[in-house]
Amino acid sequence: MSPTPRVAVCWDIDGTLLWGGTVGRDVLCDAFTTVTGHRAPIEAVAMGGRTDWLIGEALRDALPAHHAAPFVARGDDFGHAVIAAVTDGWGRRAGELAAVARTLPGVPETVAALAADPAVIQTLTTGNVRVGARAKLGAVGLADGPIDLGLGGYGEGPGQRVRVVEQARDALAARYGEVPVMVVVGDTPLDVEAAHRAGALAVGVATGRSSVGDLHAAGAEHVFDDLADPGRLVAVVRSAREDRHAEPGR
């Protein structure tokens, strides 16, 4: 069994690592229409911080009641159908995504700086399906780097955002025999809430639609306007690592 890293940095994708234009939204809307036969009422749904599963449910609930009722009755079968359609949809979007996607300020440098510390592992806690996550990271050259997609948590099942962090936590425990300190980095209050509910440290980055004030109000232990200075997140992770090392019995 591999030595347990002292810190796992768990990245959100959209608004945190990168900007992917409207491609992800379009994939979700097309999937919803495929499953329901109705146009997705995307203007009625706040997507930030929600998983693909929860966005599908929110789109269903935003339909007029007589249209939504049959799909509400299908319960989780509806969610699985949307996720399958989303997963299928990403296979046709690689070129479109590559044309628009870009990393946010300081991201490649921060990922590289964290990777230089053998006590740190990086993975994902994202609302995207696995295929979408890989497509987005691949479009900006991050899919085959230090971020371990095999340990990630993804938005493919029912439940609130915390389930994504719990999924990553379980994957870490399965590989290492225990869970390192988890530092969740995200751009929305829902990322912060999910981190805390799963017992993780929350770092907010105001590179999405939420402000520094929003992220502070959500209770993030650390908030940055962006990641242009990699040293700020590296210092947070180093402090978390040292705190774990100082725990009694370690």
C-alpha positions, 0 to 999 in steps of 0.5 A: 500500500502506498504511503498516505499523503498528509494532504489531498487537494480536491479541486472543483473544475468550473470557475476554479481550474478553468473556464469552458464557455457554454459547452457544459451548459449546452451538453446538459440542455441537450441531454435534458431534451433527449430524455424529456422531449422538452426544451431545458428551462436553463434560465430558471436554474442556478447551475453554480456549485450544483452537480450534473445530477442536481441540475437535471432535477432542477431543470425537471422541476422548472418545467410546468407541472403537467410536463414535469409529473411523469419524470418526477414519478420516475424518481432516480431512473430519471436522474440516471437517464439524464446522466447517461445522456450527458455522458454520451453528449460529451463524446461529441464536444471535444473540438468545441471545448478545445476551442474555448477552454482556458485555465484561470490565472495561476492554475497551471503554476499552482498545480505544479507547485503542489505536485512538487510536495510528495506529501500532497496528492491532487484530485477532483471534487466536481459536479461534472460527470467523469467524462465531462471532467476529463474532457475539460481538463484535457482541453487545457492540458491538465488531464494527464498531469498531477491531478489524479482523476481516479481518486475524484468525486463526480456528480453522477449520482443522487444526493447533495454536493457533499456526496462528491467530497465523500466519494473522493474521501472513500477513494482516498481511504481505499487506496491509502488505508486512511484519509489524509487531510482534505483541502477542497478548493472551489468557487461557490458557497456550495463547495464550501458547504460540501467541504465542511459537511464532509469534514474537509478544509474549504478554500474559496477562489473568487474566479467564478460567479461568487465574490470574495464576500460570498465565500467568506460568508459561507465560512471558507477558512481561506479565500483568494481572489484568484490563484495568480500567486501559487504561494498562497495555496501552497502555504495553506496546504503546508499548514494543513500538512504540518497540523496533521503531522503534529497530531498526537500519535503521529 
